[in-house]
Amino acid sequence: MDLFNFADWLEDIADEVKGEIEKSVERGAMQISGDAKARCPINTGTLRNSIQTDSEWEGNTCMGIIGTN
């Protein structure tokens, strides 16, 4: 394996790790979202239905975002 192939291999591994981190953050956000939905008041269900999850990268940090409009 030459240096260029090694660099490509490392980049592929980094992309795979980043994808796995994002999946884990999204799973955690979904669990928190589910808990929030279970605990929120249910008058019409609008609040519960409006709770959304997302993930976002800021530099080398992946953040789970849970919120409502």
N, C-alpha and C positions, 0 to 999 in steps of 0.2 A: 504494500500500500504506500503510495507516494504521499507527499505532503498535501497536495491538492485534494486527493481522495479523502484523506484524513479530515481535512477542514470541512469538506462536504458532509462526511459522515457525522462530525460533531454538530453541524448545523441541523441535520435531520434529527439527531437525538434531542437537541434543544427544542425543536419544534414539537416533537412528540411529548416531551416533558411539559412544555407550555400548554399543550392541549389537555393533558391529564390534570394539570393544576386547574385549568378553567372548568373542566367537568366537575372536579371536586368542589370548587367554590360554588358552582351552580347547584349542585346537590345540596350543599349546606344552606344556600339561600332558599331553595324550595322547602326545606324542612322548617326554616324560620318562618317563611311565608305561610305554610300550613298551620303552624302554631298561632300566628297572628290571625289567620282566618277563623280558627277555632275559638279564639278569645274575643273577637270583635262582636259588638252588639248586632243583632239581626232584626232590624225593623222591616226593611224592604229587601235587604240583601245586596243593595248597591255598593256599600262600603266593602263588604267581603268580596264581591265580584271585581272590585276595582284594584285590589292588591296585586301587584305585579312584581316579578323578579327579573333581574338582568345581571350580567357580569361585565366588567370593564377593566381594561388594563391601564394603569398609570405608571409608566416606566416599567420597572420589573415587578410591580405589585398588581395582583389581580384582586379586584374588590367585588364582593357580592352586593347588589343593590336591591333592596326590598322597599316598596313604597306604593303610594297611591297618588292619583292626580288630585 
